[in-house]
Structure formats: C-alpha cells, structure tokens
Amino acid sequence: MMYRGWGGGYGMGWGGGILMGLVCIVFIGLVICGIVMLARHGHITENHSPTNKTPIDIAKERYAKGEITKEQFDQIKKDLS
C-alpha cells in the first residue's frame, strides 16, 4: 500500500481536522447559548408568577418606592378598609 501524505490520500488531512474542530466549537457554543436562554426564560417566569399580595401590600410597596405620596397611600388604605 502506498502512503499518500497529509492531504492527498484517504483521510481528512489538515483541512478536515480544522473543520471538525470548528464544528465542535460551534456546537458547544450553541449548547451554552441554549442553556443561557433557558436560564433567562426561567428567571422571567419566576418574576411574573402570581403572588398572594393584598392590595394593601402593593400600596405599601409603591409608597416605599416613592411611587405614591403619603396622602395617596392613606386614601388607598381608607378606600380598601
């Protein structure tokens, strides 16, 4: 049997090896990208899940954040009581 060298025979040669390496890197990148997307999607779902907050709890949070004034907060409490 005759030896044909790196690129002229039966095998992948240098070009095939580089191509296989690039395919592996792209595949690993896609897997990592998919994991990150799933993690982000799960995080968003957790933040938007329904909670058992009462309207007073929500008003307290809004008042604490400065979204409403004390007068508005007192009026909300009065209206809900």
PDB file of N, CA, C and O in Angstrom:
ATOM      1  N   MET A   1       0.831  -1.169   0.000  1.00  0.00           N
ATOM      2  CA  MET A   1       0.000   0.000   0.000  1.00  0.00           C
ATOM      3  C   MET A   1       0.883   1.242   0.000  1.00  0.00           C
ATOM      4  O   MET A   1       1.931   1.267   0.645  1.00  0.00           O
ATOM      5  N   MET A   2       0.466   2.243  -0.707  1.00  0.00           N
ATOM      6  CA  MET A   2       1.265   3.438  -0.877  1.00  0.00           C
ATOM      7  C   MET A   2       0.824   4.533   0.105  1.00  0.00           C
ATOM      8  O   MET A   2      -0.371   4.740   0.317  1.00  0.00           O
ATOM      9  N   TYR A   3       1.789   5.222   0.694  1.00  0.00           N
ATOM     10  CA  TYR A   3       1.493   6.338   1.594  1.00  0.00           C
ATOM     11  C   TYR A   3       1.304   7.585   0.750  1.00  0.00           C
ATOM     12  O   TYR A   3       2.149   7.918  -0.081  1.00  0.00           O
ATOM     13  N   ARG A   4       0.190   8.271   0.968  1.00  0.00           N
ATOM     14  CA  ARG A   4      -0.111   9.424   0.127  1.00  0.00           C
ATOM     15  C   ARG A   4       0.097  10.772   0.810  1.00  0.00           C
ATOM     16  O   ARG A   4      -0.150  11.799   0.178  1.00  0.00           O
ATOM     17  N   GLY A   5       0.523  10.824   2.029  1.00  0.00           N
ATOM     18  CA  GLY A   5       0.780  12.108   2.676  1.00  0.00           C
ATOM     19  C   GLY A   5      -0.457  12.648   3.393  1.00  0.00           C
ATOM     20  O   GLY A   5      -1.458  11.947   3.543  1.00  0.00           O
ATOM     21  N   TRP A   6      -0.369  13.915   3.837  1.00  0.00           N
ATOM     22  CA  TRP A   6      -1.426  14.502   4.662  1.00  0.00           C
ATOM     23  C   TRP A   6      -2.705  14.804   3.892  1.00  0.00           C
ATOM     24  O   TRP A   6      -3.784  14.517   4.411  1.00  0.00           O
ATOM     25  N   GLY A   7      -2.655  15.332   2.757  1.00  0.00           N
ATOM     26  CA  GLY A   7      -3.884  15.742   2.097  1.00  0.00           C
ATOM     27  C   GLY A   7      -4.213  14.977   0.838  1.00  0.00           C
ATOM     28  O   GLY A   7      -5.297  15.161   0.284  1.00  0.00           O
ATOM     29  N   GLY A   8      -3.340  14.142   0.374  1.00  0.00           N
ATOM     30  CA  GLY A   8      -3.569  13.535  -0.914  1.00  0.00           C
ATOM     31  C   GLY A   8      -4.048  12.104  -0.868  1.00  0.00           C
ATOM     32  O   GLY A   8      -4.037  11.430  -1.898  1.00  0.00           O
ATOM     33  N   GLY A   9      -4.464  11.617   0.272  1.00  0.00           N
ATOM     34  CA  GLY A   9      -4.834  10.211   0.332  1.00  0.00           C
ATOM     35  C   GLY A   9      -6.221  10.001   0.903  1.00  0.00           C
ATOM     36  O   GLY A   9      -7.162  10.754   0.654  1.00  0.00           O
ATOM     37  N   TYR A  10      -6.292   8.960   1.666  1.00  0.00           N
ATOM     38  CA  TYR A  10      -7.573   8.561   2.203  1.00  0.00           C
ATOM     39  C   TYR A  10      -7.739   9.157   3.577  1.00  0.00           C
ATOM     40  O   TYR A  10      -7.298   8.391   4.433  1.00  0.00           O
ATOM     41  N   GLY A  11      -8.141  10.069   3.975  1.00  0.00           N
ATOM     42  CA  GLY A  11      -8.240  10.620   5.322  1.00  0.00           C
ATOM     43  C   GLY A  11      -8.667  12.062   5.213  1.00  0.00           C
ATOM     44  O   GLY A  11      -8.889  12.587   4.122  1.00  0.00           O
ATOM     45  N   MET A  12      -8.775  12.679   6.343  1.00  0.00           N
ATOM     46  CA  MET A  12      -9.260  14.049   6.336  1.00  0.00           C
ATOM     47  C   MET A  12      -8.147  15.040   6.060  1.00  0.00           C
ATOM     48  O   MET A  12      -8.390  16.080   5.448  1.00  0.00           O
ATOM     49  N   GLY A  13      -6.947  14.746   6.489  1.00  0.00           N
ATOM     50  CA  GLY A  13      -5.864  15.694   6.313  1.00  0.00           C
ATOM     51  C   GLY A  13      -6.046  16.890   7.231  1.00  0.00           C
ATOM     52  O   GLY A  13      -6.875  16.849   8.140  1.00  0.00           O
ATOM     53  N   TRP A  14      -5.289  17.950   7.008  1.00  0.00           N
ATOM     54  CA  TRP A  14      -5.350  19.135   7.877  1.00  0.00           C
ATOM     55  C   TRP A  14      -6.687  19.853   7.772  1.00  0.00           C
ATOM     56  O   TRP A  14      -7.253  20.263   8.785  1.00  0.00           O
ATOM     57  N   GLY A  15      -7.186  20.004   6.576  1.00  0.00           N
ATOM     58  CA  GLY A  15      -8.446  20.734   6.376  1.00  0.00           C
ATOM     59  C   GLY A  15      -9.615  20.087   7.092  1.00  0.00           C
ATOM     60  O   GLY A  15     -10.439  20.783   7.685  1.00  0.00           O
ATOM     61  N   GLY A  16      -9.700  18.777   7.046  1.00  0.00           N
ATOM     62  CA  GLY A  16     -10.786  18.064   7.718  1.00  0.00           C
ATOM     63  C   GLY A  16     -10.702  18.173   9.227  1.00  0.00           C
ATOM     64  O   GLY A  16     -11.720  18.291   9.909  1.00  0.00           O
ATOM     65  N   GLY A  17      -9.472  18.133   9.751  1.00  0.00           N
ATOM     66  CA  GLY A  17      -9.282  18.255  11.196  1.00  0.00           C
ATOM     67  C   GLY A  17      -9.683  19.633  11.700  1.00  0.00           C
ATOM     68  O   GLY A  17     -10.322  19.757  12.745  1.00  0.00           O
ATOM     69  N   ILE A  18      -9.311  20.657  10.962  1.00  0.00           N
ATOM     70  CA  ILE A  18      -9.692  22.024  11.342  1.00  0.00           C
ATOM     71  C   ILE A  18     -11.202  22.186  11.263  1.00  0.00           C
ATOM     72  O   ILE A  18     -11.812  22.798  12.139  1.00  0.00           O
ATOM     73  N   LEU A  19     -11.800  21.642  10.221  1.00  0.00           N
ATOM     74  CA  LEU A  19     -13.251  21.730  10.064  1.00  0.00           C
ATOM     75  C   LEU A  19     -13.972  21.021  11.210  1.00  0.00           C
ATOM     76  O   LEU A  19     -14.962  21.534  11.730  1.00  0.00           O
ATOM     77  N   MET A  20     -13.491  19.868  11.597  1.00  0.00           N
ATOM     78  CA  MET A  20     -14.104  19.143  12.718  1.00  0.00           C
ATOM     79  C   MET A  20     -13.982  19.945  14.006  1.00  0.00           C
ATOM     80  O   MET A  20     -14.923  19.987  14.798  1.00  0.00           O
ATOM     81  N   GLY A  21     -12.836  20.581  14.225  1.00  0.00           N
ATOM     82  CA  GLY A  21     -12.638  21.414  15.405  1.00  0.00           C
ATOM     83  C   GLY A  21     -13.607  22.588  15.425  1.00  0.00           C
ATOM     84  O   GLY A  21     -14.191  22.898  16.463  1.00  0.00           O
ATOM     85  N   LEU A  22     -13.778  23.239  14.281  1.00  0.00           N
ATOM     86  CA  LEU A  22     -14.719  24.352  14.204  1.00  0.00           C
ATOM     87  C   LEU A  22     -16.155  23.902  14.446  1.00  0.00           C
ATOM     88  O   LEU A  22     -16.919  24.596  15.116  1.00  0.00           O
ATOM     89  N   VAL A  23     -16.519  22.760  13.913  1.00  0.00           N
ATOM     90  CA  VAL A  23     -17.864  22.235  14.130  1.00  0.00           C
ATOM     91  C   VAL A  23     -18.093  21.955  15.615  1.00  0.00           C
ATOM     92  O   VAL A  23     -19.167  22.243  16.142  1.00  0.00           O
ATOM     93  N   CYS A  24     -17.099  21.402  16.281  1.00  0.00           N
ATOM     94  CA  CYS A  24     -17.218  21.143  17.725  1.00  0.00           C
ATOM     95  C   CYS A  24     -17.364  22.438  18.511  1.00  0.00           C
ATOM     96  O   CYS A  24     -18.184  22.513  19.426  1.00  0.00           O
ATOM     97  N   ILE A  25     -16.582  23.459  18.169  1.00  0.00           N
ATOM     98  CA  ILE A  25     -16.662  24.749  18.867  1.00  0.00           C
ATOM     99  C   ILE A  25     -18.035  25.379  18.662  1.00  0.00           C
ATOM    100  O   ILE A  25     -18.621  25.898  19.611  1.00  0.00           O
ATOM    101  N   VAL A  26     -18.555  25.341  17.441  1.00  0.00           N
ATOM    102  CA  VAL A  26     -19.887  25.898  17.165  1.00  0.00           C
ATOM    103  C   VAL A  26     -20.947  25.128  17.943  1.00  0.00           C
ATOM    104  O   VAL A  26     -21.860  25.731  18.507  1.00  0.00           O
ATOM    105  N   PHE A  27     -20.838  23.828  17.978  1.00  0.00           N
ATOM    106  CA  PHE A  27     -21.814  23.013  18.701  1.00  0.00           C
ATOM    107  C   PHE A  27     -21.809  23.339  20.193  1.00  0.00           C
ATOM    108  O   PHE A  27     -22.866  23.513  20.799  1.00  0.00           O
ATOM    109  N   ILE A  28     -20.625  23.421  20.777  1.00  0.00           N
ATOM    110  CA  ILE A  28     -20.517  23.752  22.205  1.00  0.00           C
ATOM    111  C   ILE A  28     -21.074  25.155  22.457  1.00  0.00           C
ATOM    112  O   ILE A  28     -21.751  25.376  23.462  1.00  0.00           O
ATOM    113  N   GLY A  29     -20.803  26.096  21.568  1.00  0.00           N
ATOM    114  CA  GLY A  29     -21.348  27.452  21.697  1.00  0.00           C
ATOM    115  C   GLY A  29     -22.864  27.457  21.657  1.00  0.00           C
ATOM    116  O   GLY A  29     -23.498  28.178  22.427  1.00  0.00           O
ATOM    117  N   LEU A  30     -23.454  26.671  20.776  1.00  0.00           N
ATOM    118  CA  LEU A  30     -24.916  26.590  20.687  1.00  0.00           C
ATOM    119  C   LEU A  30     -25.515  25.976  21.945  1.00  0.00           C
ATOM    120  O   LEU A  30     -26.566  26.418  22.408  1.00  0.00           O
ATOM    121  N   VAL A  31     -24.863  24.969  22.500  1.00  0.00           N
ATOM    122  CA  VAL A  31     -25.341  24.352  23.737  1.00  0.00           C
ATOM    123  C   VAL A  31     -25.314  25.373  24.876  1.00  0.00           C
ATOM    124  O   VAL A  31     -26.281  25.489  25.628  1.00  0.00           O
ATOM    125  N   ILE A  32     -24.214  26.108  25.002  1.00  0.00           N
ATOM    126  CA  ILE A  32     -24.106  27.123  26.050  1.00  0.00           C
ATOM    127  C   ILE A  32     -25.152  28.212  25.849  1.00  0.00           C
ATOM    128  O   ILE A  32     -25.779  28.653  26.812  1.00  0.00           O
ATOM    129  N   CYS A  33     -25.342  28.645  24.625  1.00  0.00           N
ATOM    130  CA  CYS A  33     -26.346  29.660  24.311  1.00  0.00           C
ATOM    131  C   CYS A  33     -27.740  29.167  24.695  1.00  0.00           C
ATOM    132  O   CYS A  33     -28.530  29.928  25.253  1.00  0.00           O
ATOM    133  N   GLY A  34     -28.046  27.927  24.409  1.00  0.00           N
ATOM    134  CA  GLY A  34     -29.342  27.360  24.768  1.00  0.00           C
ATOM    135  C   GLY A  34     -29.550  27.305  26.268  1.00  0.00           C
ATOM    136  O   GLY A  34     -30.644  27.591  26.755  1.00  0.00           O
ATOM    137  N   ILE A  35     -28.510  26.940  27.007  1.00  0.00           N
ATOM    138  CA  ILE A  35     -28.611  26.886  28.465  1.00  0.00           C
ATOM    139  C   ILE A  35     -28.861  28.283  29.026  1.00  0.00           C
ATOM    140  O   ILE A  35     -29.688  28.455  29.921  1.00  0.00           O
ATOM    141  N   VAL A  36     -28.147  29.280  28.503  1.00  0.00           N
ATOM    142  CA  VAL A  36     -28.338  30.656  28.968  1.00  0.00           C
ATOM    143  C   VAL A  36     -29.760  31.116  28.677  1.00  0.00           C
ATOM    144  O   VAL A  36     -30.389  31.741  29.532  1.00  0.00           O
ATOM    145  N   MET A  37     -30.275  30.822  27.496  1.00  0.00           N
ATOM    146  CA  MET A  37     -31.641  31.234  27.139  1.00  0.00           C
ATOM    147  C   MET A  37     -32.668  30.558  28.046  1.00  0.00           C
ATOM    148  O   MET A  37     -33.627  31.199  28.477  1.00  0.00           O
ATOM    149  N   LEU A  38     -32.480  29.291  28.335  1.00  0.00           N
ATOM    150  CA  LEU A  38     -33.398  28.598  29.233  1.00  0.00           C
ATOM    151  C   LEU A  38     -33.337  29.177  30.641  1.00  0.00           C
ATOM    152  O   LEU A  38     -34.362  29.313  31.309  1.00  0.00           O
ATOM    153  N   ALA A  39     -32.135  29.517  31.085  1.00  0.00           N
ATOM    154  CA  ALA A  39     -31.989  30.100  32.424  1.00  0.00           C
ATOM    155  C   ALA A  39     -32.669  31.458  32.492  1.00  0.00           C
ATOM    156  O   ALA A  39     -33.328  31.768  33.485  1.00  0.00           O
ATOM    157  N   ARG A  40     -32.523  32.257  31.472  1.00  0.00           N
ATOM    158  CA  ARG A  40     -33.180  33.567  31.451  1.00  0.00           C
ATOM    159  C   ARG A  40     -34.683  33.407  31.393  1.00  0.00           C
ATOM    160  O   ARG A  40     -35.409  34.126  32.079  1.00  0.00           O
ATOM    161  N   HIS A  41     -35.153  32.493  30.600  1.00  0.00           N
ATOM    162  CA  HIS A  41     -36.598  32.279  30.481  1.00  0.00           C
ATOM    163  C   HIS A  41     -37.184  31.832  31.820  1.00  0.00           C
ATOM    164  O   HIS A  41     -38.256  32.294  32.213  1.00  0.00           O
ATOM    165  N   GLY A  42     -36.498  30.949  32.512  1.00  0.00           N
ATOM    166  CA  GLY A  42     -36.955  30.507  33.819  1.00  0.00           C
ATOM    167  C   GLY A  42     -36.971  31.642  34.819  1.00  0.00           C
ATOM    168  O   GLY A  42     -37.872  31.722  35.655  1.00  0.00           O
ATOM    169  N   HIS A  43     -35.979  32.527  34.743  1.00  0.00           N
ATOM    170  CA  HIS A  43     -35.905  33.666  35.650  1.00  0.00           C
ATOM    171  C   HIS A  43     -37.064  34.623  35.394  1.00  0.00           C
ATOM    172  O   HIS A  43     -37.655  35.137  36.344  1.00  0.00           O
ATOM    173  N   ILE A  44     -37.393  34.869  34.147  1.00  0.00           N
ATOM    174  CA  ILE A  44     -38.502  35.761  33.821  1.00  0.00           C
ATOM    175  C   ILE A  44     -39.814  35.162  34.297  1.00  0.00           C
ATOM    176  O   ILE A  44     -40.669  35.876  34.821  1.00  0.00           O
ATOM    177  N   THR A  45     -39.978  33.872  34.122  1.00  0.00           N
ATOM    178  CA  THR A  45     -41.206  33.218  34.562  1.00  0.00           C
ATOM    179  C   THR A  45     -41.382  33.345  36.069  1.00  0.00           C
ATOM    180  O   THR A  45     -42.494  33.563  36.550  1.00  0.00           O
ATOM    181  N   GLU A  46     -40.287  33.208  36.815  1.00  0.00           N
ATOM    182  CA  GLU A  46     -40.373  33.320  38.267  1.00  0.00           C
ATOM    183  C   GLU A  46     -40.799  34.718  38.688  1.00  0.00           C
ATOM    184  O   GLU A  46     -41.579  34.869  39.628  1.00  0.00           O
ATOM    185  N   ASN A  47     -40.294  35.748  38.000  1.00  0.00           N
ATOM    186  CA  ASN A  47     -40.610  37.116  38.384  1.00  0.00           C
ATOM    187  C   ASN A  47     -42.058  37.488  38.087  1.00  0.00           C
ATOM    188  O   ASN A  47     -42.623  38.351  38.758  1.00  0.00           O
ATOM    189  N   HIS A  48     -42.654  36.857  37.104  1.00  0.00           N
ATOM    190  CA  HIS A  48     -44.003  37.206  36.723  1.00  0.00           C
ATOM    191  C   HIS A  48     -45.045  36.209  37.226  1.00  0.00           C
ATOM    192  O   HIS A  48     -46.193  36.226  36.780  1.00  0.00           O
ATOM    193  N   SER A  49     -44.653  35.363  38.130  1.00  0.00           N
ATOM    194  CA  SER A  49     -45.612  34.401  38.658  1.00  0.00           C
ATOM    195  C   SER A  49     -46.552  35.115  39.623  1.00  0.00           C
ATOM    196  O   SER A  49     -46.140  36.044  40.318  1.00  0.00           O
ATOM    197  N   PRO A  50     -47.809  34.687  39.671  1.00  0.00           N
ATOM    198  CA  PRO A  50     -48.759  35.341  40.559  1.00  0.00           C
ATOM    199  C   PRO A  50     -48.366  35.133  42.022  1.00  0.00           C
ATOM    200  O   PRO A  50     -47.886  34.067  42.408  1.00  0.00           O
ATOM    201  N   THR A  51     -48.581  36.167  42.816  1.00  0.00           N
ATOM    202  CA  THR A  51     -48.277  36.083  44.234  1.00  0.00           C
ATOM    203  C   THR A  51     -49.554  36.320  45.025  1.00  0.00           C
ATOM    204  O   THR A  51     -50.592  36.669  44.462  1.00  0.00           O
ATOM    205  N   ASN A  52     -49.469  36.132  46.312  1.00  0.00           N
ATOM    206  CA  ASN A  52     -50.632  36.312  47.173  1.00  0.00           C
ATOM    207  C   ASN A  52     -50.573  37.658  47.886  1.00  0.00           C
ATOM    208  O   ASN A  52     -50.882  37.735  49.075  1.00  0.00           O
ATOM    209  N   LYS A  53     -50.187  38.703  47.195  1.00  0.00           N
ATOM    210  CA  LYS A  53     -50.107  40.031  47.785  1.00  0.00           C
ATOM    211  C   LYS A  53     -51.504  40.641  47.840  1.00  0.00           C
ATOM    212  O   LYS A  53     -52.298  40.526  46.907  1.00  0.00           O
ATOM    213  N   THR A  54     -51.767  41.281  48.949  1.00  0.00           N
ATOM    214  CA  THR A  54     -53.029  42.000  49.085  1.00  0.00           C
ATOM    215  C   THR A  54     -52.853  43.389  48.472  1.00  0.00           C
ATOM    216  O   THR A  54     -51.724  43.837  48.269  1.00  0.00           O
ATOM    217  N   PRO A  55     -53.954  44.071  48.178  1.00  0.00           N
ATOM    218  CA  PRO A  55     -53.838  45.438  47.658  1.00  0.00           C
ATOM    219  C   PRO A  55     -53.088  46.372  48.620  1.00  0.00           C
ATOM    220  O   PRO A  55     -52.373  47.275  48.183  1.00  0.00           O
ATOM    221  N   ILE A  56     -53.254  46.150  49.911  1.00  0.00           N
ATOM    222  CA  ILE A  56     -52.534  46.968  50.899  1.00  0.00           C
ATOM    223  C   ILE A  56     -51.024  46.720  50.786  1.00  0.00           C
ATOM    224  O   ILE A  56     -50.232  47.659  50.863  1.00  0.00           O
ATOM    225  N   ASP A  57     -50.630  45.455  50.604  1.00  0.00           N
ATOM    226  CA  ASP A  57     -49.209  45.141  50.433  1.00  0.00           C
ATOM    227  C   ASP A  57     -48.634  45.855  49.214  1.00  0.00           C
ATOM    228  O   ASP A  57     -47.524  46.385  49.261  1.00  0.00           O
ATOM    229  N   ILE A  58     -49.383  45.864  48.141  1.00  0.00           N
ATOM    230  CA  ILE A  58     -48.935  46.522  46.916  1.00  0.00           C
ATOM    231  C   ILE A  58     -48.823  48.028  47.144  1.00  0.00           C
ATOM    232  O   ILE A  58     -47.867  48.659  46.695  1.00  0.00           O
ATOM    233  N   ALA A  59     -49.798  48.595  47.839  1.00  0.00           N
ATOM    234  CA  ALA A  59     -49.748  50.033  48.139  1.00  0.00           C
ATOM    235  C   ALA A  59     -48.546  50.361  49.015  1.00  0.00           C
ATOM    236  O   ALA A  59     -47.891  51.385  48.818  1.00  0.00           O
ATOM    237  N   LYS A  60     -48.252  49.491  49.986  1.00  0.00           N
ATOM    238  CA  LYS A  60     -47.090  49.707  50.850  1.00  0.00           C
ATOM    239  C   LYS A  60     -45.797  49.694  50.032  1.00  0.00           C
ATOM    240  O   LYS A  60     -44.913  50.523  50.252  1.00  0.00           O
ATOM    241  N   GLU A  61     -45.688  48.767  49.104  1.00  0.00           N
ATOM    242  CA  GLU A  61     -44.501  48.688  48.257  1.00  0.00           C
ATOM    243  C   GLU A  61     -44.370  49.943  47.399  1.00  0.00           C
ATOM    244  O   GLU A  61     -43.280  50.501  47.264  1.00  0.00           O
ATOM    245  N   ARG A  62     -45.472  50.376  46.828  1.00  0.00           N
ATOM    246  CA  ARG A  62     -45.450  51.577  45.985  1.00  0.00           C
ATOM    247  C   ARG A  62     -45.068  52.810  46.794  1.00  0.00           C
ATOM    248  O   ARG A  62     -44.329  53.669  46.314  1.00  0.00           O
ATOM    249  N   TYR A  63     -45.572  52.895  48.023  1.00  0.00           N
ATOM    250  CA  TYR A  63     -45.229  54.017  48.894  1.00  0.00           C
ATOM    251  C   TYR A  63     -43.743  53.968  49.271  1.00  0.00           C
ATOM    252  O   TYR A  63     -43.064  54.994  49.299  1.00  0.00           O
ATOM    253  N   ALA A  64     -43.257  52.771  49.556  1.00  0.00           N
ATOM    254  CA  ALA A  64     -41.842  52.613  49.913  1.00  0.00           C
ATOM    255  C   ALA A  64     -40.927  52.977  48.745  1.00  0.00           C
ATOM    256  O   ALA A  64     -39.834  53.502  48.960  1.00  0.00           O
ATOM    257  N   LYS A  65     -41.354  52.709  47.531  1.00  0.00           N
ATOM    258  CA  LYS A  65     -40.551  53.040  46.351  1.00  0.00           C
ATOM    259  C   LYS A  65     -40.661  54.509  45.965  1.00  0.00           C
ATOM    260  O   LYS A  65     -39.901  54.997  45.128  1.00  0.00           O
ATOM    261  N   GLY A  66     -41.611  55.210  46.578  1.00  0.00           N
ATOM    262  CA  GLY A  66     -41.798  56.622  46.252  1.00  0.00           C
ATOM    263  C   GLY A  66     -42.708  56.845  45.062  1.00  0.00           C
ATOM    264  O   GLY A  66     -42.750  57.948  44.516  1.00  0.00           O
ATOM    265  N   GLU A  67     -43.431  55.826  44.653  1.00  0.00           N
ATOM    266  CA  GLU A  67     -44.327  55.957  43.506  1.00  0.00           C
ATOM    267  C   GLU A  67     -45.600  56.722  43.863  1.00  0.00           C
ATOM    268  O   GLU A  67     -46.206  57.349  42.994  1.00  0.00           O
ATOM    269  N   ILE A  68     -46.010  56.678  45.128  1.00  0.00           N
ATOM    270  CA  ILE A  68     -47.192  57.409  45.581  1.00  0.00           C
ATOM    271  C   ILE A  68     -46.826  58.199  46.834  1.00  0.00           C
ATOM    272  O   ILE A  68     -45.874  57.877  47.545  1.00  0.00           O
ATOM    273  N   THR A  69     -47.609  59.238  47.079  1.00  0.00           N
ATOM    274  CA  THR A  69     -47.363  60.074  48.253  1.00  0.00           C
ATOM    275  C   THR A  69     -48.056  59.469  49.471  1.00  0.00           C
ATOM    276  O   THR A  69     -48.811  58.503  49.362  1.00  0.00           O
ATOM    277  N   LYS A  70     -47.777  60.069  50.649  1.00  0.00           N
ATOM    278  CA  LYS A  70     -48.406  59.603  51.881  1.00  0.00           C
ATOM    279  C   LYS A  70     -49.916  59.808  51.815  1.00  0.00           C
ATOM    280  O   LYS A  70     -50.684  58.962  52.273  1.00  0.00           O
ATOM    281  N   GLU A  71     -50.334  60.925  51.250  1.00  0.00           N
ATOM    282  CA  GLU A  71     -51.769  61.197  51.130  1.00  0.00           C
ATOM    283  C   GLU A  71     -52.447  60.147  50.242  1.00  0.00           C
ATOM    284  O   GLU A  71     -53.529  59.658  50.565  1.00  0.00           O
ATOM    285  N   GLN A  72     -51.807  59.812  49.135  1.00  0.00           N
ATOM    286  CA  GLN A  72     -52.364  58.784  48.244  1.00  0.00           C
ATOM    287  C   GLN A  72     -52.404  57.429  48.958  1.00  0.00           C
ATOM    288  O   GLN A  72     -53.381  56.688  48.846  1.00  0.00           O
ATOM    289  N   PHE A  73     -51.341  57.119  49.686  1.00  0.00           N
ATOM    290  CA  PHE A  73     -51.310  55.865  50.428  1.00  0.00           C
ATOM    291  C   PHE A  73     -52.444  55.817  51.458  1.00  0.00           C
ATOM    292  O   PHE A  73     -53.152  54.816  51.567  1.00  0.00           O
ATOM    293  N   ASP A  74     -52.607  56.914  52.214  1.00  0.00           N
ATOM    294  CA  ASP A  74     -53.678  56.960  53.222  1.00  0.00           C
ATOM    295  C   ASP A  74     -55.056  56.819  52.564  1.00  0.00           C
ATOM    296  O   ASP A  74     -55.945  56.159  53.104  1.00  0.00           O
ATOM    297  N   GLN A  75     -55.220  57.434  51.417  1.00  0.00           N
ATOM    298  CA  GLN A  75     -56.511  57.338  50.697  1.00  0.00           C
ATOM    299  C   GLN A  75     -56.759  55.916  50.227  1.00  0.00           C
ATOM    300  O   GLN A  75     -57.886  55.428  50.300  1.00  0.00           O
ATOM    301  N   ILE A  76     -55.730  55.253  49.750  1.00  0.00           N
ATOM    302  CA  ILE A  76     -55.884  53.856  49.311  1.00  0.00           C
ATOM    303  C   ILE A  76     -56.267  52.985  50.500  1.00  0.00           C
ATOM    304  O   ILE A  76     -57.171  52.156  50.396  1.00  0.00           O
ATOM    305  N   LYS A  77     -55.585  53.166  51.632  1.00  0.00           N
ATOM    306  CA  LYS A  77     -55.920  52.404  52.835  1.00  0.00           C
ATOM    307  C   LYS A  77     -57.367  52.647  53.249  1.00  0.00           C
ATOM    308  O   LYS A  77     -58.081  51.712  53.612  1.00  0.00           O
ATOM    309  N   LYS A  78     -57.792  53.899  53.192  1.00  0.00           N
ATOM    310  CA  LYS A  78     -59.163  54.260  53.570  1.00  0.00           C
ATOM    311  C   LYS A  78     -60.167  53.606  52.614  1.00  0.00           C
ATOM    312  O   LYS A  78     -61.186  53.065  53.045  1.00  0.00           O
ATOM    313  N   ASP A  79     -59.868  53.664  51.326  1.00  0.00           N
ATOM    314  CA  ASP A  79     -60.781  53.083  50.324  1.00  0.00           C
ATOM    315  C   ASP A  79     -60.879  51.569  50.443  1.00  0.00           C
ATOM    316  O   ASP A  79     -61.938  50.996  50.185  1.00  0.00           O
ATOM    317  N   LEU A  80     -59.802  50.922  50.827  1.00  0.00           N
ATOM    318  CA  LEU A  80     -59.806  49.457  50.897  1.00  0.00           C
ATOM    319  C   LEU A  80     -60.308  48.919  52.232  1.00  0.00           C
ATOM    320  O   LEU A  80     -60.612  47.731  52.343  1.00  0.00           O
ATOM    321  N   SER A  81     -60.396  49.753  53.219  1.00  0.00           N
ATOM    322  CA  SER A  81     -60.843  49.281  54.538  1.00  0.00           C
ATOM    323  C   SER A  81     -62.346  49.178  54.625  1.00  0.00           C
ATOM    324  O   SER A  81     -62.880  48.798  55.668  1.00  0.00           O
TER     325      SER A  81
END
